[in-house]
Amino acid sequence: MQKNEGCWDRAIRIIIGIVALYLGWNYSAWWYILTVIGLFTGLVGWCKLYDLLGISTLKKSSKKKKY
């Protein structure tokens, strides 16, 4: 499981998770699904859908590897 989410992508997912937590608490329980997905993928830095589609928002490192 290699990270495939960049910094901004992770931050947006965490914010969406927090907003969904608030909405689930006040309105309907189905918002908790977005909470789990948003917070989990944001904190871990890996999204299964991105993995399946071959997408990565992680910025490529410009540093060369030292051997």
N, CA, C and O atoms as a Tripos MOL2 file, in Angstrom:
@<TRIPOS>MOLECULE
protein
  268   267    67     0     0
PROTEIN
NO_CHARGES

@<TRIPOS>ATOM
      1 N           0.8500   -1.1700    0.0000 N.3       1 MET1
      2 CA          0.0000    0.0000    0.0000 C.3       1 MET1
      3 C           0.8970    1.2350    0.0000 C.2       1 MET1
      4 O           1.3850    1.6580    1.0480 O.2       1 MET1
      5 N           1.1060    1.7960   -1.1590 N.am      2 GLN2
      6 CA          1.9620    2.9590   -1.3160 C.3       2 GLN2
      7 C           1.1000    4.2220   -1.3520 C.2       2 GLN2
      8 O           0.0170    4.2200   -1.9380 O.2       2 GLN2
      9 N           1.5750    5.2900   -0.7300 N.am      3 LYS3
     10 CA          0.8080    6.5320   -0.6920 C.3       3 LYS3
     11 C           0.5930    7.0530   -2.1080 C.2       3 LYS3
     12 O           1.4920    6.9950   -2.9470 O.2       3 LYS3
     13 N          -0.6110    7.5630   -2.3630 N.am      4 ASN4
     14 CA         -0.9190    8.1270   -3.6710 C.3       4 ASN4
     15 C          -1.7230    9.4280   -3.5640 C.2       4 ASN4
     16 O          -2.3450    9.8580   -4.5360 O.2       4 ASN4
     17 N          -1.7080   10.0460   -2.3940 N.am      5 GLU5
     18 CA         -2.3980   11.3130   -2.1780 C.3       5 GLU5
     19 C          -1.4010   12.3800   -1.7560 C.2       5 GLU5
     20 O          -0.5370   12.1540   -0.9090 O.2       5 GLU5
     21 N          -1.5410   13.5410   -2.3650 N.am      6 GLY6
     22 CA         -0.6890   14.6580   -2.0130 C.3       6 GLY6
     23 C          -1.1900   15.3810   -0.7720 C.2       6 GLY6
     24 O          -2.2220   15.0230   -0.2040 O.2       6 GLY6
     25 N          -0.4590   16.3880   -0.3640 N.am      7 CYS7
     26 CA         -0.7570   17.1280    0.8630 C.3       7 CYS7
     27 C          -2.1330   17.7960    0.8080 C.2       7 CYS7
     28 O          -2.9220   17.6750    1.7440 O.2       7 CYS7
     29 N          -2.4150   18.4980   -0.2880 N.am      8 TRP8
     30 CA         -3.6960   19.2020   -0.3910 C.3       8 TRP8
     31 C          -4.8580   18.2240   -0.5010 C.2       8 TRP8
     32 O          -5.9250   18.4540    0.0680 O.2       8 TRP8
     33 N          -4.6570   17.1540   -1.2180 N.am      9 ASP9
     34 CA         -5.6930   16.1400   -1.3570 C.3       9 ASP9
     35 C          -6.0460   15.5420    0.0080 C.2       9 ASP9
     36 O          -7.2210   15.3580    0.3260 O.2       9 ASP9
     37 N          -5.0360   15.2440    0.7960 N.am     10 ARG10
     38 CA         -5.2590   14.6870    2.1350 C.3      10 ARG10
     39 C          -5.9690   15.6910    3.0330 C.2      10 ARG10
     40 O          -6.8720   15.3180    3.7820 O.2      10 ARG10
     41 N          -5.5720   16.9600    2.9680 N.am     11 ALA11
     42 CA         -6.1980   17.9950    3.8000 C.3      11 ALA11
     43 C          -7.6750   18.1590    3.4530 C.2      11 ALA11
     44 O          -8.5130   18.2880    4.3450 O.2      11 ALA11
     45 N          -7.9920   18.1540    2.1730 N.am     12 ILE12
     46 CA         -9.3830   18.2950    1.7380 C.3      12 ILE12
     47 C         -10.2120   17.1000    2.2120 C.2      12 ILE12
     48 O         -11.3490   17.2670    2.6520 O.2      12 ILE12
     49 N          -9.6500   15.9100    2.1240 N.am     13 ARG13
     50 CA        -10.3630   14.7160    2.5790 C.3      13 ARG13
     51 C         -10.6330   14.7540    4.0830 C.2      13 ARG13
     52 O         -11.7080   14.3560    4.5320 O.2      13 ARG13
     53 N          -9.6780   15.2230    4.8480 N.am     14 ILE14
     54 CA         -9.8690   15.3230    6.2970 C.3      14 ILE14
     55 C         -10.9320   16.3580    6.6280 C.2      14 ILE14
     56 O         -11.7630   16.1330    7.5070 O.2      14 ILE14
     57 N         -10.9150   17.4900    5.9350 N.am     15 ILE15
     58 CA        -11.9330   18.5240    6.1480 C.3      15 ILE15
     59 C         -13.3190   17.9990    5.7860 C.2      15 ILE15
     60 O         -14.2800   18.2340    6.5190 O.2      15 ILE15
     61 N         -13.4310   17.2930    4.6690 N.am     16 ILE16
     62 CA        -14.7100   16.7010    4.2810 C.3      16 ILE16
     63 C         -15.1650   15.6890    5.3300 C.2      16 ILE16
     64 O         -16.3530   15.6110    5.6440 O.2      16 ILE16
     65 N         -14.2360   14.9230    5.8640 N.am     17 GLY17
     66 CA        -14.5760   13.9660    6.9140 C.3      17 GLY17
     67 C         -15.1090   14.6360    8.1640 C.2      17 GLY17
     68 O         -16.0580   14.1480    8.7770 O.2      17 GLY17
     69 N         -14.5070   15.7470    8.5430 N.am     18 ILE18
     70 CA        -14.9630   16.4770    9.7350 C.3      18 ILE18
     71 C         -16.3450   17.0950    9.5030 C.2      18 ILE18
     72 O         -17.2010   17.0520   10.3860 O.2      18 ILE18
     73 N         -16.5590   17.6630    8.3230 N.am     19 VAL19
     74 CA        -17.8720   18.2370    7.9910 C.3      19 VAL19
     75 C         -18.9320   17.1360    7.9590 C.2      19 VAL19
     76 O         -20.0420   17.3320    8.4530 O.2      19 VAL19
     77 N         -18.6010   15.9880    7.3850 N.am     20 ALA20
     78 CA        -19.5490   14.8730    7.3300 C.3      20 ALA20
     79 C         -19.8530   14.3490    8.7250 C.2      20 ALA20
     80 O         -20.9770   13.9250    8.9930 O.2      20 ALA20
     81 N         -18.8690   14.3720    9.6140 N.am     21 LEU21
     82 CA        -19.0950   13.9630   11.0000 C.3      21 LEU21
     83 C         -20.1220   14.8890   11.6620 C.2      21 LEU21
     84 O         -21.0240   14.4250   12.3600 O.2      21 LEU21
     85 N         -19.9810   16.1820   11.4400 N.am     22 TYR22
     86 CA        -20.9290   17.1540   11.9780 C.3      22 TYR22
     87 C         -22.3300   16.9070   11.4030 C.2      22 TYR22
     88 O         -23.3160   16.9010   12.1400 O.2      22 TYR22
     89 N         -22.4100   16.7050   10.0870 N.am     23 LEU23
     90 CA        -23.7120   16.4830    9.4540 C.3      23 LEU23
     91 C         -24.3470   15.1850    9.9290 C.2      23 LEU23
     92 O         -25.5590   15.1270   10.1370 O.2      23 LEU23
     93 N         -23.5450   14.1500   10.1020 N.am     24 GLY24
     94 CA        -24.0720   12.8810   10.6040 C.3      24 GLY24
     95 C         -24.5660   12.9960   12.0280 C.2      24 GLY24
     96 O         -25.5680   12.3830   12.3990 O.2      24 GLY24
     97 N         -23.8690   13.7750   12.8210 N.am     25 TRP25
     98 CA        -24.2510   13.9660   14.2180 C.3      25 TRP25
     99 C         -25.5930   14.6950   14.3130 C.2      25 TRP25
    100 O         -26.4210   14.3780   15.1670 O.2      25 TRP25
    101 N         -25.8010   15.6810   13.4220 N.am     26 ASN26
    102 CA        -26.9930   16.5210   13.5180 C.3      26 ASN26
    103 C         -28.1640   16.0940   12.6340 C.2      26 ASN26
    104 O         -29.3110   16.4020   12.9580 O.2      26 ASN26
    105 N         -27.9120   15.4070   11.5490 N.am     27 TYR27
    106 CA        -28.9990   15.1530   10.6000 C.3      27 TYR27
    107 C         -29.2880   13.6810   10.3580 C.2      27 TYR27
    108 O         -30.3490   13.1830   10.7350 O.2      27 TYR27
    109 N         -28.3620   12.9940    9.7400 N.am     28 SER28
    110 CA        -28.6470   11.6290    9.3120 C.3      28 SER28
    111 C         -27.4080   10.7550    9.4420 C.2      28 SER28
    112 O         -26.2800   11.2230    9.2860 O.2      28 SER28
    113 N         -27.6320    9.5050    9.7270 N.am     29 ALA29
    114 CA        -26.5180    8.5930    9.9740 C.3      29 ALA29
    115 C         -25.7280    8.2470    8.7100 C.2      29 ALA29
    116 O         -24.5700    7.8430    8.8170 O.2      29 ALA29
    117 N         -26.3110    8.3910    7.5210 N.am     30 TRP30
    118 CA        -25.5760    8.0030    6.3130 C.3      30 TRP30
    119 C         -24.3870    8.9200    6.0430 C.2      30 TRP30
    120 O         -23.5080    8.5630    5.2590 O.2      30 TRP30
    121 N         -24.3400   10.0830    6.6660 N.am     31 TRP31
    122 CA        -23.1790   10.9550    6.5190 C.3      31 TRP31
    123 C         -21.9320   10.3430    7.1500 C.2      31 TRP31
    124 O         -20.8110   10.7210    6.8090 O.2      31 TRP31
    125 N         -22.1240    9.4050    8.0620 N.am     32 TYR32
    126 CA        -20.9840    8.7500    8.7070 C.3      32 TYR32
    127 C         -20.1580    7.9360    7.7060 C.2      32 TYR32
    128 O         -18.9670    7.7140    7.9260 O.2      32 TYR32
    129 N         -20.7710    7.4970    6.6280 N.am     33 ILE33
    130 CA        -20.0260    6.7790    5.5840 C.3      33 ILE33
    131 C         -18.9620    7.6990    4.9950 C.2      33 ILE33
    132 O         -17.8150    7.2910    4.8160 O.2      33 ILE33
    133 N         -19.3420    8.9410    4.6950 N.am     34 LEU34
    134 CA        -18.3620    9.9100    4.1870 C.3      34 LEU34
    135 C         -17.3040   10.2290    5.2340 C.2      34 LEU34
    136 O         -16.1450   10.4800    4.9020 O.2      34 LEU34
    137 N         -17.7040   10.2190    6.4800 N.am     35 THR35
    138 CA        -16.7480   10.4800    7.5560 C.3      35 THR35
    139 C         -15.6570    9.4220    7.5770 C.2      35 THR35
    140 O         -14.4710    9.7460    7.6270 O.2      35 THR35
    141 N         -16.0510    8.1820    7.5390 N.am     36 VAL36
    142 CA        -15.0890    7.0850    7.5780 C.3      36 VAL36
    143 C         -14.1770    7.1240    6.3600 C.2      36 VAL36
    144 O         -12.9590    7.0100    6.4930 O.2      36 VAL36
    145 N         -14.7500    7.2830    5.1880 N.am     37 ILE37
    146 CA        -13.9550    7.3090    3.9570 C.3      37 ILE37
    147 C         -13.0120    8.5060    3.9500 C.2      37 ILE37
    148 O         -11.8210    8.3580    3.6760 O.2      37 ILE37
    149 N         -13.5300    9.6760    4.2460 N.am     38 GLY38
    150 CA        -12.7090   10.8940    4.2070 C.3      38 GLY38
    151 C         -11.5830   10.8920    5.2200 C.2      38 GLY38
    152 O         -10.4390   11.1960    4.8850 O.2      38 GLY38
    153 N         -11.9000   10.5540    6.4470 N.am     39 LEU39
    154 CA        -10.8680   10.5660    7.4870 C.3      39 LEU39
    155 C          -9.8460    9.4460    7.2980 C.2      39 LEU39
    156 O          -8.6480    9.6680    7.4710 O.2      39 LEU39
    157 N         -10.3020    8.2600    6.9500 N.am     40 PHE40
    158 CA         -9.3700    7.1450    6.7700 C.3      40 PHE40
    159 C          -8.3970    7.4120    5.6310 C.2      40 PHE40
    160 O          -7.1850    7.2900    5.8100 O.2      40 PHE40
    161 N          -8.9150    7.7750    4.4620 N.am     41 THR41
    162 CA         -8.0220    7.9980    3.3230 C.3      41 THR41
    163 C          -7.1470    9.2220    3.5280 C.2      41 THR41
    164 O          -6.0040    9.2480    3.0700 O.2      41 THR41
    165 N          -7.6630   10.2300    4.2060 N.am     42 GLY42
    166 CA         -6.8630   11.4220    4.4710 C.3      42 GLY42
    167 C          -5.7350   11.1790    5.4500 C.2      42 GLY42
    168 O          -4.6330   11.6970    5.2700 O.2      42 GLY42
    169 N          -5.9940   10.4000    6.4770 N.am     43 LEU43
    170 CA         -4.9700   10.1270    7.4830 C.3      43 LEU43
    171 C          -3.9320    9.1130    6.9950 C.2      43 LEU43
    172 O          -2.7500    9.2290    7.3200 O.2      43 LEU43
    173 N          -4.3690    8.1270    6.2210 N.am     44 VAL44
    174 CA         -3.4610    7.0980    5.7360 C.3      44 VAL44
    175 C          -2.6740    7.5770    4.5170 C.2      44 VAL44
    176 O          -1.5100    7.2150    4.3490 O.2      44 VAL44
    177 N          -3.3040    8.3880    3.6680 N.am     45 GLY45
    178 CA         -2.6330    8.8930    2.4680 C.3      45 GLY45
    179 C          -2.7450    7.9640    1.2730 C.2      45 GLY45
    180 O          -2.0000    8.1090    0.3040 O.2      45 GLY45
    181 N          -3.6690    7.0100    1.3290 N.am     46 TRP46
    182 CA         -3.8480    6.0400    0.2630 C.3      46 TRP46
    183 C          -5.3260    5.8900   -0.0540 C.2      46 TRP46
    184 O          -6.1490    5.7430    0.8500 O.2      46 TRP46
    185 N          -5.6610    5.9260   -1.3340 N.am     47 CYS47
    186 CA         -7.0400    5.7810   -1.7820 C.3      47 CYS47
    187 C          -7.1160    4.6060   -2.7480 C.2      47 CYS47
    188 O          -6.3820    4.5640   -3.7350 O.2      47 CYS47
    189 N          -7.9890    3.6610   -2.4720 N.am     48 LYS48
    190 CA         -8.1330    2.4720   -3.3060 C.3      48 LYS48
    191 C          -8.6030    2.8360   -4.7110 C.2      48 LYS48
    192 O          -8.1310    2.2510   -5.6860 O.2      48 LYS48
    193 N          -9.5180    3.7870   -4.8320 N.am     49 LEU49
    194 CA        -10.0090    4.1950   -6.1480 C.3      49 LEU49
    195 C          -8.8860    4.8010   -6.9740 C.2      49 LEU49
    196 O          -8.7670    4.5040   -8.1630 O.2      49 LEU49
    197 N          -8.0590    5.6460   -6.3640 N.am     50 TYR50
    198 CA         -6.8930    6.1900   -7.0650 C.3      50 TYR50
    199 C          -5.9760    5.0640   -7.5160 C.2      50 TYR50
    200 O          -5.4350    5.1030   -8.6220 O.2      50 TYR50
    201 N          -5.8010    4.0650   -6.6650 N.am     51 ASP51
    202 CA         -4.9410    2.9280   -6.9780 C.3      51 ASP51
    203 C          -5.4810    2.1570   -8.1800 C.2      51 ASP51
    204 O          -4.7160    1.7850   -9.0690 O.2      51 ASP51
    205 N          -6.7880    1.9150   -8.2140 N.am     52 LEU52
    206 CA         -7.4040    1.1920   -9.3210 C.3      52 LEU52
    207 C          -7.3150    1.9590  -10.6390 C.2      52 LEU52
    208 O          -7.1300    1.3630  -11.7000 O.2      52 LEU52
    209 N          -7.4460    3.2840  -10.5640 N.am     53 LEU53
    210 CA         -7.4130    4.1100  -11.7730 C.3      53 LEU53
    211 C          -6.0050    4.5620  -12.1640 C.2      53 LEU53
    212 O          -5.8170    5.1560  -13.2250 O.2      53 LEU53
    213 N          -5.0300    4.2860  -11.3200 N.am     54 GLY54
    214 CA         -3.6550    4.6760  -11.6160 C.3      54 GLY54
    215 C          -3.3960    6.1620  -11.4240 C.2      54 GLY54
    216 O          -2.5070    6.7250  -12.0630 O.2      54 GLY54
    217 N          -4.1620    6.7970  -10.5530 N.am     55 ILE55
    218 CA         -4.0360    8.2290  -10.2990 C.3      55 ILE55
    219 C          -3.1750    8.4380   -9.0590 C.2      55 ILE55
    220 O          -3.2320    7.6580   -8.1080 O.2      55 ILE55
    221 N          -2.3780    9.5020   -9.0840 N.am     56 SER56
    222 CA         -1.6070    9.8800   -7.9090 C.3      56 SER56
    223 C          -1.4980   11.3950   -7.8650 C.2      56 SER56
    224 O          -1.0800   12.0200   -8.8400 O.2      56 SER56
    225 N          -1.8700   11.9840   -6.7420 N.am     57 THR57
    226 CA         -1.7270   13.4290   -6.5700 C.3      57 THR57
    227 C          -0.4870   13.7510   -5.7520 C.2      57 THR57
    228 O          -0.2390   14.9050   -5.4000 O.2      57 THR57
    229 N           0.2870   12.7150   -5.4560 N.am     58 LEU58
    230 CA          1.5210   12.8740   -4.7050 C.3      58 LEU58
    231 C           2.5720   13.4930   -5.6130 C.2      58 LEU58
    232 O           2.8040   13.0270   -6.7280 O.2      58 LEU58
    233 N           3.1990   14.5420   -5.1210 N.am     59 LYS59
    234 CA          4.2010   15.2400   -5.9010 C.3      59 LYS59
    235 C           5.4530   14.3760   -6.0230 C.2      59 LYS59
    236 O           5.9170   13.7950   -5.0420 O.2      59 LYS59
    237 N           5.9860   14.2990   -7.2220 N.am     60 LYS60
    238 CA          7.1920   13.5160   -7.4610 C.3      60 LYS60
    239 C           8.3890   14.2110   -6.8260 C.2      60 LYS60
    240 O           8.5180   15.4320   -6.9040 O.2      60 LYS60
    241 N           9.2500   13.4410   -6.2080 N.am     61 SER61
    242 CA         10.4500   13.9940   -5.5940 C.3      61 SER61
    243 C          11.4880   14.2860   -6.6670 C.2      61 SER61
    244 O          11.7410   13.4530   -7.5380 O.2      61 SER61
    245 N          12.0860   15.4650   -6.6020 N.am     62 SER62
    246 CA         13.0790   15.8460   -7.5960 C.3      62 SER62
    247 C          14.4970   15.4670   -7.1750 C.2      62 SER62
    248 O          15.4520   15.6290   -7.9350 O.2      62 SER62
    249 N          14.6130   14.9580   -5.9500 N.am     63 LYS63
    250 CA         15.9280   14.5570   -5.4690 C.3      63 LYS63
    251 C          16.3210   13.1980   -6.0660 C.2      63 LYS63
    252 O          15.4910   12.3070   -6.2480 O.2      63 LYS63
    253 N          17.6000   13.0830   -6.3560 N.am     64 LYS64
    254 CA         18.0950   11.8120   -6.8730 C.3      64 LYS64
    255 C          18.3920   10.8820   -5.7020 C.2      64 LYS64
    256 O          18.7930   11.3220   -4.6240 O.2      64 LYS64
    257 N          18.1900    9.6050   -5.9330 N.am     65 LYS65
    258 CA         18.4720    8.6240   -4.9050 C.3      65 LYS65
    259 C          19.9680    8.4200   -4.7730 C.2      65 LYS65
    260 O          20.6900    8.3780   -5.7700 O.2      65 LYS65
    261 N          20.4240    8.2950   -3.5560 N.am     66 LYS66
    262 CA         21.8150    8.0090   -3.2960 C.3      66 LYS66
    263 C          21.9710    6.5220   -3.0690 C.2      66 LYS66
    264 O          21.2030    5.9150   -2.3220 O.2      66 LYS66
    265 N          22.9550    5.9430   -3.7060 N.am     67 TYR67
    266 CA         23.1860    4.5050   -3.5700 C.3      67 TYR67
    267 C          24.3320    4.2180   -2.6700 C.2      67 TYR67
    268 O          24.6640    3.0540   -2.4450 O.2      67 TYR67
@<TRIPOS>BOND
     1     1     2 1
     2     2     3 1
     3     3     4 2
     4     3     5 am
     5     5     6 1
     6     6     7 1
     7     7     8 2
     8     7     9 am
     9     9    10 1
    10    10    11 1
    11    11    12 2
    12    11    13 am
    13    13    14 1
    14    14    15 1
    15    15    16 2
    16    15    17 am
    17    17    18 1
    18    18    19 1
    19    19    20 2
    20    19    21 am
    21    21    22 1
    22    22    23 1
    23    23    24 2
    24    23    25 am
    25    25    26 1
    26    26    27 1
    27    27    28 2
    28    27    29 am
    29    29    30 1
    30    30    31 1
    31    31    32 2
    32    31    33 am
    33    33    34 1
    34    34    35 1
    35    35    36 2
    36    35    37 am
    37    37    38 1
    38    38    39 1
    39    39    40 2
    40    39    41 am
    41    41    42 1
    42    42    43 1
    43    43    44 2
    44    43    45 am
    45    45    46 1
    46    46    47 1
    47    47    48 2
    48    47    49 am
    49    49    50 1
    50    50    51 1
    51    51    52 2
    52    51    53 am
    53    53    54 1
    54    54    55 1
    55    55    56 2
    56    55    57 am
    57    57    58 1
    58    58    59 1
    59    59    60 2
    60    59    61 am
    61    61    62 1
    62    62    63 1
    63    63    64 2
    64    63    65 am
    65    65    66 1
    66    66    67 1
    67    67    68 2
    68    67    69 am
    69    69    70 1
    70    70    71 1
    71    71    72 2
    72    71    73 am
    73    73    74 1
    74    74    75 1
    75    75    76 2
    76    75    77 am
    77    77    78 1
    78    78    79 1
    79    79    80 2
    80    79    81 am
    81    81    82 1
    82    82    83 1
    83    83    84 2
    84    83    85 am
    85    85    86 1
    86    86    87 1
    87    87    88 2
    88    87    89 am
    89    89    90 1
    90    90    91 1
    91    91    92 2
    92    91    93 am
    93    93    94 1
    94    94    95 1
    95    95    96 2
    96    95    97 am
    97    97    98 1
    98    98    99 1
    99    99   100 2
   100    99   101 am
   101   101   102 1
   102   102   103 1
   103   103   104 2
   104   103   105 am
   105   105   106 1
   106   106   107 1
   107   107   108 2
   108   107   109 am
   109   109   110 1
   110   110   111 1
   111   111   112 2
   112   111   113 am
   113   113   114 1
   114   114   115 1
   115   115   116 2
   116   115   117 am
   117   117   118 1
   118   118   119 1
   119   119   120 2
   120   119   121 am
   121   121   122 1
   122   122   123 1
   123   123   124 2
   124   123   125 am
   125   125   126 1
   126   126   127 1
   127   127   128 2
   128   127   129 am
   129   129   130 1
   130   130   131 1
   131   131   132 2
   132   131   133 am
   133   133   134 1
   134   134   135 1
   135   135   136 2
   136   135   137 am
   137   137   138 1
   138   138   139 1
   139   139   140 2
   140   139   141 am
   141   141   142 1
   142   142   143 1
   143   143   144 2
   144   143   145 am
   145   145   146 1
   146   146   147 1
   147   147   148 2
   148   147   149 am
   149   149   150 1
   150   150   151 1
   151   151   152 2
   152   151   153 am
   153   153   154 1
   154   154   155 1
   155   155   156 2
   156   155   157 am
   157   157   158 1
   158   158   159 1
   159   159   160 2
   160   159   161 am
   161   161   162 1
   162   162   163 1
   163   163   164 2
   164   163   165 am
   165   165   166 1
   166   166   167 1
   167   167   168 2
   168   167   169 am
   169   169   170 1
   170   170   171 1
   171   171   172 2
   172   171   173 am
   173   173   174 1
   174   174   175 1
   175   175   176 2
   176   175   177 am
   177   177   178 1
   178   178   179 1
   179   179   180 2
   180   179   181 am
   181   181   182 1
   182   182   183 1
   183   183   184 2
   184   183   185 am
   185   185   186 1
   186   186   187 1
   187   187   188 2
   188   187   189 am
   189   189   190 1
   190   190   191 1
   191   191   192 2
   192   191   193 am
   193   193   194 1
   194   194   195 1
   195   195   196 2
   196   195   197 am
   197   197   198 1
   198   198   199 1
   199   199   200 2
   200   199   201 am
   201   201   202 1
   202   202   203 1
   203   203   204 2
   204   203   205 am
   205   205   206 1
   206   206   207 1
   207   207   208 2
   208   207   209 am
   209   209   210 1
   210   210   211 1
   211   211   212 2
   212   211   213 am
   213   213   214 1
   214   214   215 1
   215   215   216 2
   216   215   217 am
   217   217   218 1
   218   218   219 1
   219   219   220 2
   220   219   221 am
   221   221   222 1
   222   222   223 1
   223   223   224 2
   224   223   225 am
   225   225   226 1
   226   226   227 1
   227   227   228 2
   228   227   229 am
   229   229   230 1
   230   230   231 1
   231   231   232 2
   232   231   233 am
   233   233   234 1
   234   234   235 1
   235   235   236 2
   236   235   237 am
   237   237   238 1
   238   238   239 1
   239   239   240 2
   240   239   241 am
   241   241   242 1
   242   242   243 1
   243   243   244 2
   244   243   245 am
   245   245   246 1
   246   246   247 1
   247   247   248 2
   248   247   249 am
   249   249   250 1
   250   250   251 1
   251   251   252 2
   252   251   253 am
   253   253   254 1
   254   254   255 1
   255   255   256 2
   256   255   257 am
   257   257   258 1
   258   258   259 1
   259   259   260 2
   260   259   261 am
   261   261   262 1
   262   262   263 1
   263   263   264 2
   264   263   265 am
   265   265   266 1
   266   266   267 1
   267   267   268 2
@<TRIPOS>SUBSTRUCTURE
     1 MET1         2 RESIDUE 1 A MET
     2 GLN2         6 RESIDUE 1 A GLN
     3 LYS3        10 RESIDUE 1 A LYS
     4 ASN4        14 RESIDUE 1 A ASN
     5 GLU5        18 RESIDUE 1 A GLU
     6 GLY6        22 RESIDUE 1 A GLY
     7 CYS7        26 RESIDUE 1 A CYS
     8 TRP8        30 RESIDUE 1 A TRP
     9 ASP9        34 RESIDUE 1 A ASP
    10 ARG10       38 RESIDUE 1 A ARG
    11 ALA11       42 RESIDUE 1 A ALA
    12 ILE12       46 RESIDUE 1 A ILE
    13 ARG13       50 RESIDUE 1 A ARG
    14 ILE14       54 RESIDUE 1 A ILE
    15 ILE15       58 RESIDUE 1 A ILE
    16 ILE16       62 RESIDUE 1 A ILE
    17 GLY17       66 RESIDUE 1 A GLY
    18 ILE18       70 RESIDUE 1 A ILE
    19 VAL19       74 RESIDUE 1 A VAL
    20 ALA20       78 RESIDUE 1 A ALA
    21 LEU21       82 RESIDUE 1 A LEU
    22 TYR22       86 RESIDUE 1 A TYR
    23 LEU23       90 RESIDUE 1 A LEU
    24 GLY24       94 RESIDUE 1 A GLY
    25 TRP25       98 RESIDUE 1 A TRP
    26 ASN26      102 RESIDUE 1 A ASN
    27 TYR27      106 RESIDUE 1 A TYR
    28 SER28      110 RESIDUE 1 A SER
    29 ALA29      114 RESIDUE 1 A ALA
    30 TRP30      118 RESIDUE 1 A TRP
    31 TRP31      122 RESIDUE 1 A TRP
    32 TYR32      126 RESIDUE 1 A TYR
    33 ILE33      130 RESIDUE 1 A ILE
    34 LEU34      134 RESIDUE 1 A LEU
    35 THR35      138 RESIDUE 1 A THR
    36 VAL36      142 RESIDUE 1 A VAL
    37 ILE37      146 RESIDUE 1 A ILE
    38 GLY38      150 RESIDUE 1 A GLY
    39 LEU39      154 RESIDUE 1 A LEU
    40 PHE40      158 RESIDUE 1 A PHE
    41 THR41      162 RESIDUE 1 A THR
    42 GLY42      166 RESIDUE 1 A GLY
    43 LEU43      170 RESIDUE 1 A LEU
    44 VAL44      174 RESIDUE 1 A VAL
    45 GLY45      178 RESIDUE 1 A GLY
    46 TRP46      182 RESIDUE 1 A TRP
    47 CYS47      186 RESIDUE 1 A CYS
    48 LYS48      190 RESIDUE 1 A LYS
    49 LEU49      194 RESIDUE 1 A LEU
    50 TYR50      198 RESIDUE 1 A TYR
    51 ASP51      202 RESIDUE 1 A ASP
    52 LEU52      206 RESIDUE 1 A LEU
    53 LEU53      210 RESIDUE 1 A LEU
    54 GLY54      214 RESIDUE 1 A GLY
    55 ILE55      218 RESIDUE 1 A ILE
    56 SER56      222 RESIDUE 1 A SER
    57 THR57      226 RESIDUE 1 A THR
    58 LEU58      230 RESIDUE 1 A LEU
    59 LYS59      234 RESIDUE 1 A LYS
    60 LYS60      238 RESIDUE 1 A LYS
    61 SER61      242 RESIDUE 1 A SER
    62 SER62      246 RESIDUE 1 A SER
    63 LYS63      250 RESIDUE 1 A LYS
    64 LYS64      254 RESIDUE 1 A LYS
    65 LYS65      258 RESIDUE 1 A LYS
    66 LYS66      262 RESIDUE 1 A LYS
    67 TYR67      266 RESIDUE 1 A TYR
